[in-house]
Amino acid sequence: MNEPSIFTKIINGEIPCHKVYEDDKTFAFLDIHPVQPGQVLVVPKKQIPFVWDLDDENYVALMSAVKKVGTKLREVFPEKDRVGVMIEGLDVADHVHVKVFPFSKGEYRNLPDMEAEPDHEALAAVAEKLRF
């Protein structure tokens, strides 16, 4: 395995996050630079670079967690009529991650300012609503 990814460091508690869900195989937390408010990153605890390289057990666990997070996003953001899911592997290429976010038609993806300081107070408030 390569060096621990930023996600592995988050899972291990070396980097703080706004966690919303965890089970024995997956970990979900708010993205600090979301494409939409409430965007959650769902990652396998096992650091694997490509989603198609996950073994079946970890793949199913990941997608099950994505479904749970998506369901929770619909509850917490009822004013949004969609929940998007992206597996792109662009921002952190060395650890599979799925982006799950609420949105309405016409506002699918905003490009976040990656240089902006995250509003951790607002993120903590959203995480509190989403945590399960």
Secondary structure, DSSP 8 states (H G I E B T S, - for coil): --S--HHHHHHTTSS---EEEE-SSEEEEE-SS-SSTT-EEEEESS--S-GGGS-HHHHHHHHHHHHHHHHHHHHH-TT--EEEEE----SSTTS--EEEEEE-TT-S-----TTS---HHHHHHHHHHH--
